[in-house]
Amino acid sequence: VFDGSVSVGAFVAVASVFCTTTHEMGNVFEAFMKSSAMVGPLRTLTHYFNLSTDLKVCKAINRERRKITTELITSATFGGASIDGIPIELKSVSFKHKDSVLERSFDKLSLTIPQGKLVAVVPSASSKTSCGRSVVMGLLGQRLYPTGGLVMIPSHLRVLHVSKTPMFFGEDLWDNLVFGDTNANRNHVMDLLERLNMKATKAELVSGLKPQVSEDEAHRGPPWYHKFDDLERAKIHLVRAFIMNPEVLV
């Protein structure tokens, strides 16, 4: 510009192009950095989406349950009787953990449970082990599948398995309580909390306040989670099952 080789107009035009290009490159870089931040979560999601599932096994078992239930209803044994007369059965069930050094956890276990009964599985007086009680619970709750034999649960019965470890999500206490039954009656829920002596949980729902927690606590659970002791958390985990009210609760 100063020596006259470039006009002021041309210089301004070039400067304007560089300014626009720099701004656009800034936007591209910002978008790139945002995309890079998503790579980790996307990699994790891709990993989980590609894990094998038990969907085919579960579908086959449920089809078999429907088939056997239909056969029992129309058979001479249960013909004309209520469908509620069909028992829950373990027929010559065997089970072995994949990583177990034992040949089997147990072999040819048979068990009959009439509908409407409360049953506790306990070891014999002479037993020195748990006798696979958690495995039996897992089989009845359809968390585990037998390596032999048949677990027969009539197809019209909903089964809910309550895990040992309480699991929660999101921030809202009410949503955690009615998970699985979003149309739950509030009075019924409050009555259950009262009967289980869950005063802290009931008070939290009545207050409707969201407690303030530190950033570190927020990473370790919902805001209300830190106000309750382990027993209250376990009760919340259990009362969800009572609210859902399945036909078979394990």
N, C-alpha and C positions, 0 to 999 in steps of 0.2 A: 504494500500500500504506500509506504513511504518513498520507495524509489520509482513508483509509477508503473511497475510491472503488473500489479493486480489492482483492479478498481475497488473502491470502497463497497460498492454494491455486491461484487463477487465475493469479497471477504465476508461481508455480513451474511450472504447466502450460505457460504461454506460453514461458517460458525454456527448458523441456525441448524444446518443438517447434522453437524457434530453434536449439538446440544440435544436435538431430538433423538438421535441414535443412542447417545449416552443414557438418556432417560429410559428408552425402550430396553436397552441392555440391562439397566437396573431392574426393570420389571421382570425380565427373563431370569436374571440371577435370583431375584426374590422367589419366583415361582419354582425355580430349580431347588432352592434350599428347602422350601416347603415340601416339595416332592421327596427330597432326600430324607426328611424327617419321618415320612410315611413308610419308608422302605422297611424299617424294623418291624412295625406292626403288621405290614402286609406279608412279610416273610413268615411271621408267627402264624397269621391266619392261613396262609398257604400250607404251612406244615400241618395244622390241625385239619384243614379241609381234605388233605390227602391221606390222613390216617384211616386205617381200615375200621369198619363199623360192624356191629352185630345185627344190622337191619335185616339181612336175609335170614339169619338164624331166628330172630325174633318173629318175623313174618311166618316162617315155617312152623314155629311152635304155636303161634296163635291160630293158624289154620288147623293144626292138629287138635287144639283145644276145642275149637268150634265143631270139628268133625266128631270127636268123641262125645261132646256134650249132646249133640243131636242124636247120636246113636244111643246114648244112655236114656234120653227122654223117650225114645220110641221103643226101647227094649222091654222085655218082659219084666225085668227087675224094677225099672222105674216107670213103666208105662202107667199113665193115669195119675202119677204122683206129681207133686209140686217140683219145679226145677230146683227149689231150695233144698230139696232132699238129697241132691247130689253132693257127696263129700269132696273135700280137698284131699288128694292122695299123692304120696310118694311111693312109686312102685319099683322095687328092686333098684334103687338109685345108687349109682356109683359116682364118685367125684375125685378128681386129682388135679392139684394145682400144677400149672405148666412148669414152674421152677422148683417143684417139690422133689426131694430125693426119695420120698416114699413112693411105693408102688401106687397106693391110693390113699386119699384122706379118709375115706370110708368106702365100704363095698356092700352093695345089695341092701340098702336101707329101705324099709317099708314103713309107712306111717299113714294113718287115716285120721282126718280131722273133720268132724261134722260142722256144717255151717252154723254160725251163731255161737260158737264156743270160744272161750278164752283159754289158750293153751300156752304153757311155759315149757321150754326145752331145757332140761337140766342134766348134768352128768350123773352117772350112777355113783353110789357111795364108794365103790372100789376104784373108780377112774382117777388117774393121775394127770389127765389132760382135759382140755375143754371139749373133747369128743366132737369137734367140728360144729359146735353150735352156731357160730357165725356163718359157716358154710350153709347149714340148713336154712338159716334166716335169709341168706342171699339167694338160695334156690327158690324158696317160697316167694321172695320179693322180686324174682326174675332179674336179679343183678348178676347172678351166676347161672350157668347152664350145666346140666349133668353130662358126664362123659359116658354114662350108661343108664338105662332105665328110663322112667317117665315121671315127670312132675305134672300132675293133672289138677288144674284149677278150672272149674266150670267157666265157660267163656263169658257169661253175663256178669261175672264178678270183677270189679275194679280192684287192682292190687296197688298198694302204696307201701314202699319200703322206706323207713326212716333211718337215715345213716347215723353212724356214731358221732360224726363231726358236724356241728351246726354250720350251715352255709347261708349267707345273706348276700343281698345285692342292692344296688341303688342307694337312695337316701331315706326313703319314706318307710316308717315302721309299719304303717297300715298295709302298704303294698306287700311287705314281707309276710305279714300275718295271713293275708288272704290269697297268697300266691296259689294258683290252681283253682280258686273259686272267687273270682272278682265280684260276684253278685252276693257275697256273703252278707247276712243280716248283722248290722252293727250290734244290736241288742244281744244277739246270740253269741257273738264274739266276746262281748264284755262279760256275759254270764260265764263263759268258759274260763276267761282270765280270773274271774272271781273264785270259781270253784278250784282252780289250780293255785290259788293264793299268789297270783302274779301282780302284786300291788304296784311294783315299779313300772311294769309295762302298761298297766291300766292308767296310772297317773301320767305317763308320757303321752298316751293317746288323748287323754282328757285335756292336757295342757295345750297340745297342738303346737308347741314351740319347737324350733329346731336349735339344738344346743350348738354353741360355738366351740370348734375344736381346732387344734393346731394343724399345720400342714402335714406333719409327721403322722398324727393320728388319723387324718383323712385318708392316708394311703393304707391304713390298716383296718378300715371298715367304715360303715355308715356313721353319721354323727352320734346317733343314740346308742350305738354299739358300746361305746366306752363308758356309758353310765351304768351298765348292767354287769353283774358278776357272771361267772361261768354257769352257775345254776340257772339264772334267769334266761341266759342265752339258750341254754339247752331246752328250757321250757317253751321258749318262743319257737324253737325248731320243732318241738313235739306238738304244740297246740295248732300249728299249721295243718298237721295231719288230721286232728280232730275237727277242724273247721271244714276241711275238704270232705271228711266223713266217707272214706272208701268202704266197700264191703269187706275187704281183707286188708288189715293193717298189720304190718310186720315191723 
